[in-house]
Amino acid sequence: MGEGDVRDHMWWIARAIFSSTDLQTGANILFCVIFALAVIVYKLGFAKKLPILKSLLIYFILFLGCSVLTFLGYFLPIAEGLFIAVIVLGIYKIRLHQAKKGSKAA
């Protein structure tokens, strides 16, 4: 089983990353992509105004969780799912903002 055979089983974001980099760099880039998307999903959907230490604790736990998600993200659509979640939550936030602005104008 060659290296090209393994890439054939990856989802498109992981395949795009690993097709242009070596294994270690690709793993680091995939982790950064997953972590960035997870932070955006957290901020769009779940973030509350917290004290700085509690926020740091949440981001640290998110960082640890993303290392597991990166391992799963080689052959499962983790990054793709997070990307779709960012789009859905972004649309929700935009519509919510428009609805609040519309109700203030009325």
C-alpha positions in Angstrom: 0.0 0.0 0.0 1.7 3.2 -1.2 1.4 6.7 0.0 -0.9 7.6 -2.9 -3.3 4.8 -1.9 -3.7 6.3 1.6 -4.4 9.8 0.2 -7.2 8.3 -1.9 -9.1 7.5 1.3 -8.8 11.0 2.8 -11.5 13.6 2.6 -10.8 16.6 0.4 -9.3 19.1 2.9 -6.9 16.5 4.3 -6.1 15.3 0.8 -5.4 18.9 -0.3 -3.1 19.5 2.6 -1.2 16.2 2.5 -0.8 16.2 -1.3 1.4 19.3 -1.2 3.3 18.8 2.0 5.2 16.1 3.9 3.6 14.1 6.7 4.7 16.2 9.7 3.9 19.6 8.1 0.6 18.3 6.8 -0.4 17.1 10.3 0.5 20.5 11.7 -1.5 22.3 9.0 -4.5 20.0 9.5 -4.4 20.6 13.2 -4.3 24.4 12.7 -7.2 24.3 10.2 -9.3 22.1 12.6 -8.4 24.3 15.6 -9.2 27.5 13.7 -12.5 26.2 12.5 -13.4 24.9 16.0 -12.6 28.3 17.5 -14.8 30.0 15.0 -17.6 27.6 15.7 -17.2 28.2 19.4 -17.3 32.0 19.0 -20.3 32.0 16.6 -22.4 29.5 18.5 -21.5 29.1 22.1 -19.2 31.8 23.4 -20.3 33.9 26.3 -18.5 36.9 27.9 -16.1 35.2 30.4 -13.2 36.3 32.6 -9.8 35.9 30.9 -8.7 32.8 32.9 -12.0 30.9 32.2 -11.6 31.8 28.5 -8.0 30.5 28.5 -9.1 27.3 30.1 -11.8 26.8 27.5 -9.4 27.4 24.6 -6.8 25.1 26.2 -9.4 22.3 26.5 -10.5 23.1 22.9 -6.8 22.8 21.9 -6.6 19.4 23.5 -9.8 18.2 21.9 -8.7 19.3 18.5 -5.6 17.1 18.7 -8.0 14.1 18.9 -10.1 15.6 16.1 -7.0 15.9 14.0 -6.2 12.3 14.4 -9.7 11.5 13.3 -9.6 14.1 10.6 -7.2 12.1 8.5 -9.9 9.8 7.2 -13.2 11.3 8.6 -14.7 14.6 7.4 -13.9 16.5 10.6 -12.6 19.7 9.0 -15.4 19.6 6.4 -18.1 19.3 9.1 -16.6 22.2 11.0 -16.5 24.2 7.8 -20.2 23.5 7.2 -20.9 24.4 10.9 -19.1 27.8 10.4 -21.3 28.5 7.3 -24.5 27.6 9.1 -23.7 29.5 12.3 -22.5 32.5 10.2 -25.8 32.6 8.3 -27.7 32.3 11.6 -25.8 35.2 13.2 -26.3 37.4 10.1 -30.1 36.7 10.0 -30.3 37.2 13.8 -28.5 40.5 13.5 -30.9 41.5 10.6 -33.9 40.5 12.6 -32.8 42.5 15.6 -32.0 45.5 13.5 -35.4 45.2 11.8 -37.3 45.0 15.1 -35.5 48.1 16.4 -36.5 50.1 13.3 -40.2 49.0 13.6 
